[in-house]
Amino acid sequence: MSKWDDTMKLLIAGANCAQSVLCTFADELGLNKEDAMRAATQFGGGMAASGQTCGAVTAALIALGARHGTSTPEETKQSKFNAYRVGQEFLKRFSDRKNSLTCGEILGSDISTPEAYAEAQTRNLFVSKCMKPMKDAVEILEQML
């Protein structure tokens, strides 16, 4: 089964975009899947369903941080900058494929209220508009990990 298949399986089961992406990579990053699922909850719908940064993007950055991030406050600024460069490379690659990093722009809808979020669900926007960016995030993350 491919990483994208694993991501889709989680999404179909009810996980949000961020949870689906992060949990797909949890095992290889040494992350507990239940903790990863909880931690990624707030990033769905573009940060707590606010339409901000795409949840697949934030999940990918968390995954890259788990692989390349610093683990103590004392680590050098250079170590932190090296980790940031990896994240910046992901953002560039994602932006090159999709012109926006924000959930609201990808969806073409403001989802920041419960009513607007429900309307986006009714219009099936999370399926029709989010699959390509999610797949892009998974493919880029596979390449970078």
N, C-alpha and C positions, 0 to 999 in steps of 0.2 A: 504494500500500500504506500502511495506517495505521501509526502508531507501535505500537499494540497488536499488529498483525499482525507487525511486525518483532520485537517482544519475544517473541512466541510462536514465531516461526521459530528464534530463538536458543535458547530453552528446549527446544524439540523436538530441536534439534541436540545438546543435552547441556550447555548453559551453565546455571549456577545462576541463581536469581532475581536476585541483585544484578548479576551479569554481564549478564544479559539486559536489565535496565532501563538500566544505565549505557551499555552498548554501543549501544543503540537511539538514544541522544542524543549519542553521541561526536562524530560529524561536525559537528553544529551547534554544539557547544561547543569545537571545535578540538582535540579529544583524539584521540590515536592509538588506534585500536580494539584493537590488540594490548596496548598498555600498560593501557588501560581494563579489558580482560578479565583481565589479570594482577592489577591492583590490586583489582578487585572480588571476586576468588576467595575471600578470607578472610571476606567478609561473607555468603556463602550459608549458609542454615540458621540464620540469626540469629547471626551472628558466629562463624565457624569451627564451624558446626554445633553451637552450644551452646544454641540455642533462645532467645537473647537478642533484641535488636532485629531486626525483620524485614529481610531483605536488600534487598527492594524499597525500603524506607524509607531505609536507609543509602545505597543507590545514588542515590536521588533527592536526598539531602542532598549527596552528592559532586557531582552534576550542578549543583545550585544553587550550591555553592561554586565550581565552575568558572566559572559565569556571574557571580556576585555577590560572590565572596570577595575577600579582600585578597591582594596578591601580594608584599608585602615586610613584614618584621618591623616596620618603622618606621611603617607606616600607623597612623592614629589609632585610639584606642579606639572612637570614634564610627563609623568605617568598619567596624570589626569588628562592633560592635553592630548596625549596619544589615544586615550580612550575616546575623547570627544571627536577626534579626527575620524575614527571608525564610524561614529554616529553621523557625522557630517557627510561621510561618503554614502551611507545608507540614504540619508535625506536627499542627496543629489540624485542618486540612481532612481529613487522613487519619483521625485519631481520630474525627472527626464521622461518617465513613462506616463505620469499623470500630472497635469498642470497644477494641481492643488494638494496641499497637505491637510486641508480642513474638511471635516465631515460635512458641514453645512454646504460647502461649495461642491463637494463630490455628489451629495444628494440633490443639490439644487433646491434645498428647502431648509428653513429654520426649524429645528426640532427642540428648541430650548424650553418649551412649555409642554406639560403633559398632553394637552390637546393637539399640539402640532406634532408631537412624537407619535401619538395614536393615529393621526392623519397620514403620516409617513408610512406607518405600518400598514394601514388600510390600502394605501396606494402601492404597496409592495416595493417601496424605494430601497429598503435595506437589501433586498435580493437583486433588484434590477440594476441598481447603481453601485453597490458595494462589492460585488463578486470580483470584478476585474482588479480594483485596487488591492483587495485582500490577497488575491492570487499573486499580484505583483510583489506585495510585501513578503509573502512566503518564499517566492522564487529568489528574490534578492537576498533575503536572510539566509536561505540555503547556501547560496554562493559565498556569502561573507563569513559564515560559520565554518 
